[in-house]
Amino acid sequence: MEEEEKEKDRAEQTSKEFPRWRAARRKFAADSPFFSAGNLERELQAKQVSLSITEEEKLAISRLEEEESLRVRCPIAGCGAILNSLSAFESHYAVRHTATCSVCSSVFPTTRLLNMHVSERHDSFFKAKVARNYPMYECLVEDCPARFQSDARRLQHLVDKHHFPKTFRFHSKKHLSQKQRRRQKQNANRKTQVGQLEKSGSVQKDSLASVDPQEAHTTWRA
């Protein structure tokens, strides 16, 4: 009786405790879905044995499987690049996503060049300084302290001093899409039409102003 009471007390204590998983044996039938994955693997292995694949072919298959497993897809939205290894993904991320302009999406190899681009292209304070002939354009070479008043002078310095190609351009021109080019052309045509209308209106005003009021009066009376 004492043992039964002790077991009851233990059962009550365990029921009051936080529920937890306990190991339990379960029996499955031979055709149970529990064994479907293992059966599929066994069938594949049996097919490979029946095909009598050589060791070289097995190595080639294993290499292909490893390459597929090591491929990394870039998680940045809109990129979608697929890299063959983790090191390739790291270099891709460092080049394409760490020094990218948030305004025009231009990509630069270093953050220093990115900061220079942002200042020269998207900073009104920088443009105001340039308008006052301040030497604001830094040399692109990191160890060179030279500064210039214009991008053209800096380019000449890069060609003469650092042997850059003459075709080098730090700020590459942005290629417009077909829709943007069409819109730009429409705006240009609209401006020319407005200019022609203003010009014709000014000509008419000048012609009216050049007429003598007395002559106009006599002509009207006649």
C-alpha positions, 0 to 999 in steps of 0.5 A: 500500500505504501508503494502504491501511495508513493507512485500516486504521489510521484504521478501527481508531481509529474503531472504538475510539472512542465510537460516534456518529451519522453522516449517511447518505442513505436512499431511501424508496418513494413509498408509504412510511409515512415520508410519511404525515404529510406526505400527511395535511397535504397532503390537509387543505390540499387540502380547505380550498382546495376549500371556499374558506374566506374570510380571516375564517374562516381567522383564526377557525380560527387563533384557536381553534387558538391558544386550544386550544394556550395552555390550561393544566391545573393540575398540582396533584392533585385540582384539574383546573382548565383556564386559558386562558393562562399568566397566568391559571394563575399567578393561579389558582395564587397564589390557590388553592394558595399560601395554603391551610390544610393542616388544613381546606383553607380558602383565603385571599388572603394568607399573613398571613391564612393564618397568622392562621387557623392560629393561631386555629383550629388552635393550642392555645397560642393558645387557652390565651392567649385563655383567660387573656384575652390580646389575641390576635386581630389586626386583619385590616387589615394596617396596623392594630395593634389586638388584641382578646380575642375574635373578636366584638370584632374583628368589631365593630372591623372594622365600625366602623373599617374599614367591613366588612359586618356579615355578614363572617366571617373563619372561615367554617363548614365545610360537612359532607358528607351522610355527615359529617352522618349520623355527627354525628347518630348520635353525638348520638343515642348521647349522648342514649341514654347520658344517658337510661340514666344518668339512669334508673339514678340514679333507680333507685338513689335510689328504692332508697336511699330505702326503709327497710331495716326496712320492706323486711325486714318486707315481705319476711317478710310 
